[in-house]
Amino acid sequence: MYVHDQLVKARREDLLRAAARDRLAAQARRARSPRRHHLVAAPARRLAVRLRQLLSYPAPSISRRTP
């Protein structure tokens, strides 16, 4: 019975440690700010940014002078 008692005690301690670890992980998850969900998918956002960059510069003037 002596070995059995040690095994039971070790198992109980292991469960207590695991429960404490889970509690700490749950607290960390609650403390973290929620992820920001974007309304527009990333590729569409990148395309919109690129289009804004292209459209914000004046278009190059086209001259019809002949050399």
C-alpha positions as CSV (number, residue, x, y, z in Angstrom):
1,M,0.0,0.0,0.0
2,Y,2.9,2.4,0.6
3,V,3.8,2.6,-3.1
4,H,0.1,3.0,-4.0
5,D,-0.2,6.0,-1.5
6,Q,2.8,7.7,-3.1
7,L,1.3,7.2,-6.6
8,V,-2.0,8.6,-5.5
9,K,-0.3,11.6,-3.8
10,A,1.8,12.2,-6.9
11,R,-1.2,12.0,-9.2
12,R,-3.2,14.5,-6.9
13,E,-0.3,16.9,-7.0
14,D,0.0,16.7,-10.7
15,L,-3.7,17.4,-11.1
16,L,-3.4,20.4,-8.8
17,R,-0.5,21.7,-10.8
18,A,-2.4,21.2,-14.1
19,A,-5.4,23.0,-12.7
20,A,-3.3,26.0,-11.5
21,R,-1.6,26.1,-14.9
22,D,-5.0,26.1,-16.6
23,R,-6.3,28.8,-14.4
24,L,-3.2,31.0,-15.2
25,A,-3.7,30.3,-18.9
26,A,-7.4,31.3,-18.7
27,Q,-6.5,34.5,-16.8
28,A,-4.0,35.4,-19.5
29,R,-6.6,34.7,-22.2
30,R,-9.1,37.0,-20.5
31,A,-6.5,39.7,-20.0
32,R,-5.5,39.7,-23.6
33,S,-7.4,42.2,-25.8
34,P,-9.6,40.6,-28.3
35,R,-8.3,40.4,-31.8
36,R,-9.4,43.1,-34.2
37,H,-11.5,41.7,-37.0
38,H,-11.3,43.6,-40.2
39,L,-14.3,44.2,-42.3
40,V,-12.4,43.9,-45.5
41,A,-10.1,41.0,-46.3
42,A,-6.4,41.7,-46.3
43,P,-5.8,41.4,-50.1
44,A,-8.7,43.8,-50.8
45,R,-7.3,46.2,-48.3
46,R,-3.8,46.1,-49.9
47,L,-5.4,46.7,-53.3
48,A,-7.4,49.6,-52.0
49,V,-4.2,51.1,-50.4
50,R,-2.3,50.7,-53.7
51,L,-5.1,52.2,-55.7
52,R,-5.2,55.2,-53.3
53,Q,-1.5,55.6,-53.8
54,L,-1.7,55.5,-57.5
55,L,-4.7,57.9,-57.7
56,S,-3.2,60.4,-55.3
57,Y,-0.3,61.3,-57.6
58,P,-1.1,63.6,-60.6
59,A,-1.1,61.7,-63.9
60,P,1.9,62.3,-66.1
61,S,1.2,64.9,-68.8
62,I,1.2,63.5,-72.3
63,S,2.7,65.9,-74.8
64,R,1.9,65.6,-78.4
65,R,4.9,67.5,-79.6
66,T,6.7,65.9,-82.5
67,P,10.5,66.1,-82.4
